[in-house]
Amino acid sequence: MPSLKELRGRIAGVKSTRKITSAMKMVAASKLRRAQNQAEAARPYAETMRRMMSELAAASQGMDPSTLPPLLAGTGRDNVHLLVILTSDRGLAGGFNANMIRTARQKIEELRAQGRTVRLLPVGRKGAEIFKRYYSDMVVDSLHNKSGTQQDAYALAQDLAKRVADLVENGEVDVCTLLRSRFVNAMTQVPQAIGLVPLPTAEDGKAGHGRTDGAVYEFEPNEGHLLAQLLPRNLLVQFYAAVLESAAGEQGARMTAMDNASRNASKAIERLSLRYNRTRQANITNELIEIISGAEAV
């Protein structure tokens, strides 16, 4: 049985832990509101951009793939798949990173079972550590995901868009898929796979929400010039929205995890305090029995 001194030490240690988790919960809650507003503001633009580009991809069906930009139609092959996986740099966020990594590993094994070559571009230290450990030969590069401000998110999105565009245009990868967490609320973040290259058509049901309206696009000054501007911009927009969604999901998951940790610490303190009081009462009772027994012996 632990001594009273050991129990007091345990209670003090759990109280100290509860102070830390409570502080982290409040910090995450303060960051969550800003991150949620940013993610919700970027979402409509990204979805509209994705829907418009998917309609352009549908309009280009039947054309010779070699005449189309690689970012629109891909390389015409389906051999090398690039997975861009968004995780966080920091832990203590519940199952946020674990769920994303598990979804990515399932996707990797699915592609390998189909005989595809897989390349990985993990974003965030937590994901990079796992993939470099288990799939070191597949990792082409890794990036940090601080997501502290909108400027950080935009700079990261620019870097991602440039790297993916270079890989596709150089013919090093045929297909690019983005794996991210879609923010629903503080308790729910849903892992999601979004096809980026080649652009999924509206009929695939993967490009955006809602049905295509069958719009016909007229290009001015010319199709090639506009697509050269729109396709890299679409990559940038999709990555930027994904980074903001991931940042909101991370803060929501951390707030929920720290709230649960604080509640569990409070329960542990109650159990330890009860055990401490019972042990103290038993010690007092034993001392009284010894005193009474000694008096009777005299």
N, C-alpha and C positions, 0 to 999 in steps of 0.2 A: 504494500500500500504506500503511495507517495506520501511524503511528509508534508506538513503545513507549509514549509518554506518552498518546496517544489511546486505545490499547488498555487501559492501566491505568485511565483515566477511565471507559471503558465498563464494565469489570469492576466498578469501585466503584459505578457507577450501578445496575447490575443487582442487585448485592448489597443495595443500599439498598432497591430495589423489592421484593426477596424478603423482607426483614425486614418491610415494610409488609403484604404479602399474607399472610405467615405469621401476623402479629398479627391481621389481619382474619379469617382462618380460625378462629383460636382463639376470638375474640370471638363469631363467628357460631355456632360449635359450642356454646359455653356458653349462648347464648340459644336455640338450637334445642331443647334438651331441655325447657326450660320451655314454649316455644311449642307443641311437639308434644304435651306432656301436656295443655295447655289445649285444643288443638284436638280431641284424641281424647276428652276428657271432655265437650265440648259436642256432639259429633257424634250420639250416641244420642238425646239429648233433642230435637235439631233434626229428626232423621229421624222420630222417633215423632210429633212435633208435626205435621210435614208430612204424614205418613200419615193421621193422624186428621182433619186439615183436608181432605185429599183425599176421604176417605170422606163427610164432610159435604157437600162439593161434589157428589159423586156422588148423594147422597140428595136434593139440591135440583134435580137435572135434571128438566126437564118443568115446573117452576114458572115463573111469569112473571118474567123477569129484572128488570123494573122494581120488583118487590116485594122483591128481595134486596139485601143490602148491596153497594156497589160493590167493596169489597175481596174479596168472595166471587165474584161473578159478573161483575165488570167493568161497563162501561157498556153492554154489549150490542152494541157496535161493534168493529170490528177495523181501524181506520184509523191511529191514532196509537200508535206503539210506543215505550216508554221502556226504554232499556238502561242498567242500573246496572253499571259496569265497575270491578272492583277491581284496582288496581295498587299499586305501592309509591311512597313518597316518595323513596327513595334508589336509586341504581343499583348497579353492580358486583355484580350478582346473576345473571350468566350470561344465559340466555334467558328468565328468569322473566317480565319485563315484555314482552319482544318477542313471546313466544308468546301472551300474553293480548291484546295489542294486535292481533296478526294475526287471532286468532279473532274479536275484536270487529269488525274491518274487514270480514271475510268475512260476518258476520251483518248488518252495515249494508248491504252491497251486495246481499245476498240479499233483504232487506226492501224496499229501494228498487226492485229489479227487479220485485217484486210490486206496486208502486205504493203502498206504505205510507209514511206520514210517520214519520220517526225522530227521537226526542229522546234526548239523551245526558246521563247524570249520571256523569262519571268521578270515581273516588275514588282519590287518590294523584297526586302531582305529575308522575310520569313519564307516566302516561296522559293527564292533563289537558293537558300540553304538546303532545302529538301530536294529540289530538282538537281542541284549539283552533286548531291550525295548519291541519288539513285539513278539519275539519267545524265551523268556528266558528259557523255559523248553526244547528247542531243542538244545541249544548251549552246546557242550561238552567241548569246550575250545576256547581261542582266542589268537592270536599272534600279535606282532607288525610288521609293514612292513616299516622299515626305508628306505631300498633300497638306502642307500647313496653310497656304494661302492660294488664292486664285492664280497668282503669278507663278507659284510653284507648279500648280496643276497644268497651266497652259504651257510652261516650258517643258514639262515632262511629255505632254501630248505632242508638242512639236518634235521632240527628239524621237518619240515612237513613230510618228508619221513618216519622218525622213528615213529612219532605218528600215521600216517595212517597205516603203516605196522603192528604196535602193535594192533590197533583196528581190522584190518582184520584178522590177525592170531589168535587173541583171540576169534574170532567169534562174536564180538560186532556189526559189520556192515557187510552187504552182498554186497553192491555196493558202489563205491566211484566215484564221478564226480567232476572234477575241473572246476570252473567258473572263467574265467579270461578275460582280455581285450587284444585283438590282436592289436598290433601297426601297423597302415597302414601309416599314416603320421601325422604331427603335428595337423591337424584338424580332423583326423578321427581315432577313436579307436573303434573296433567292439567287443562287448561282445561275448564270445565263451564258449561253454560247451565241455569238453573233458572227455571221459570215461577212467578211470584209472584201476578200478577193477570191474568186471573181464575185462581182456584186450579185447577190441573189435577186431574182426577178420578183415582181409583185405577186405573180401567180404561185410562187413557192410558199408564200405566207411567212417568210422569215425576215423580210426586209423592213416591215413596219406594221403598224396597226391599221386596221381597216382595209377595205378593198380598193383596188385601183379604179380610177374613174375613166381610164382609157384615154388620158390626155395625149394630145399630139404636140410635140415640141418642135418649134422652128428655131434654128440656130442663127444668131447674128453676132459677129460677122461670119463665123463659120463653125462647123461642128468640132473640128479638131482643136481649134484655138480655145473654145469654151471648155471642152472636156479636159484639156491640159490644165485648166485652172480649177475646174470643179472637182476632179477626182482626188488630187492631193488635199483639197480643202475638205472633202468629205471624210477622208481618213483622219484629218486633224480634228474635225468636229466630233466624230465618233469616239476617238480616244479621249478628248477633253471631257465629254459628257460621262464617259466610263470612269475616268479618274475621279470626277466629282461624286458620282454615285458610290464609288468604292470608299471615298473619304467619309461620306455620310453614313454608310453602312458600318464602317470601322468604329466611328464614334458612338453610334447607336448600340453596337454589340458590346463595346467597352463599358458604356454606362450601365447596360443590363447586367453584364458580368460582375461589375464592381458592386452593384446594388445587391445581387445575390450573395456575393462574398461578405458584404457587411451584415446582411441578415444572418448568414451562417455563423459569423463571428459572434453576433449577439446571442445566438442560441448556445454556442460553445461556452460563452462566458456564464450564462445561466447554469449550465450543467456543472461547470467547474466550481462555481460559487456554491451550489448546492452540495457538491462533494466536499468542498472545503469546510462548510459549516457542519456537516455531519461528522467529518473527521475531527474537527475541533471539539464538538460536543462529546464525541467518544473519548477523546483524550481527557477532557475535564471530568467525565464520569469515572474513568479509570483512576485519576488522581484522587477523587473523593473517596473511592472505595479503598484505596491504599491508606489514606489518612484515617478513615474510620477503623480499618482493620488494625492499624498501628495503635490507635487509642484504646481499642478493646484489649489488645495484647498487654498494654501497660496496666 
